[in-house]
Each structure stands twice: as C-alpha cells, then as structure tokens.
Amino acid sequence: MHFTIPLKILAKPRPRFANGHAYLPKNYKEQRKEIKRIINEQDPEMMKGPLYVSILFYTTGKRIADIEQMAGSIKDALEGVCYYN
C-alpha cells in the first residue's frame, strides 16, 4: 500500500498529565484524526501479521522535528485503519 499525506506532520508529543489522567494535546489529536480521514479516502486494506513501514518526509526548511516522533504520529494514525495493534 502507498499513501500520500499532504500535511505538515507534528512530532508525537509525550503524554501530559492533569487531575491524575494522561492526555495528548488537542492539536495532535486533531492531526491524527485528519490523517485517518486522508488515509480512509485512499481505500486502505486492513493487514494482519508483521508489517514493514517506510515513511518519506518532504521538508521545506532546515529544521525539522525529531524524525522518530514524526513517524510515531503517522503510525498512531494508521492503527485501526490499516492494522490492529
């Protein structure tokens, strides 16, 4: 499968804690929801078993976020759309 996600990808943040509960920032959850929508428009198929994921980022500036955390954002969005964890 091949997907194109035309967004500026946010690095996956660490969970934040308040009132004894962990949560992720609103902008990250909104981005994850948007990525899921974009992928669903490209007719994904659910896969089982071990997967290999290759991600290519295009950037316009010299500074980019942590690549591993950006990949984590994409992988989080794929869960439940392309594979079950």
N, C-alpha and C positions, 0 to 999 in steps of 0.2 A: 504494500500500500504506500501511497505517496500523498502527503497533504501539504498545502500551502497555507500559511497563517500570516496574513499581511498586517501584523500588529507589532508595535514596539513591546517586546516581552519584558515583563518585570522579573527581577530576581525573586525566587521563592523566599519569603521572609520567615524568620523564626516566629513561632507562636508567641503571642502576647498573653499576659495573664491579668485578670481582674476578677475580683469577687470569687476567687477560688476556681475560676474556669479559664481554660485556654481558648484563644480565638485567633483568627487570622485577620489582617487588615481588610477593610471594605474594598479598597481598590484592587487588591489581589483576588478576592473572591469574585468581583465583577469581571476581571480579566479572565479568570478560569471559566466562568460561565460563557463569556464571549468566545473563547477558544473552542469550547464544547459545541457551541452553536455553529461556528465555522466548519468544524470537522463533520458535524452531522449533515451539513449541506453537501459534503463531498462523498456521501454514501459509504461510510466505513463499514467494515465487517468485524464482528467480534472474533477474537482469536483466543486460543487456549494454548497452554504449554509455555515453554521458554520462548522469549521474544528478544529480538535484536532491534534496538532503536538507534537510528542515525539521525542527527539533527544538524542542520546547516543554518547558521545565523548570518544575516547580512547586516552590516552596521554602516553608519554614515560618519561617525565621529571616531576620535582616537581612544576615548574612554568608553568602556563598556562594563556592564555589571559582571559579577562572577559567573562564568560560563556554566559551572555545575549547578548553580542556583537557578539560572535561566532554563537549563534543561529540566530541572526539577519542576518548574512551573508547567512546562509542556507535558511532562509525564503525568503530573497530577491531573491535568485536564483530560488526558487520554483514558485514564482509569474510568471504567464504567461505560465508556463509549466504544473503545476498541479492545479492551481486555478487562478481565476481572482480577482483582488482587486477592 
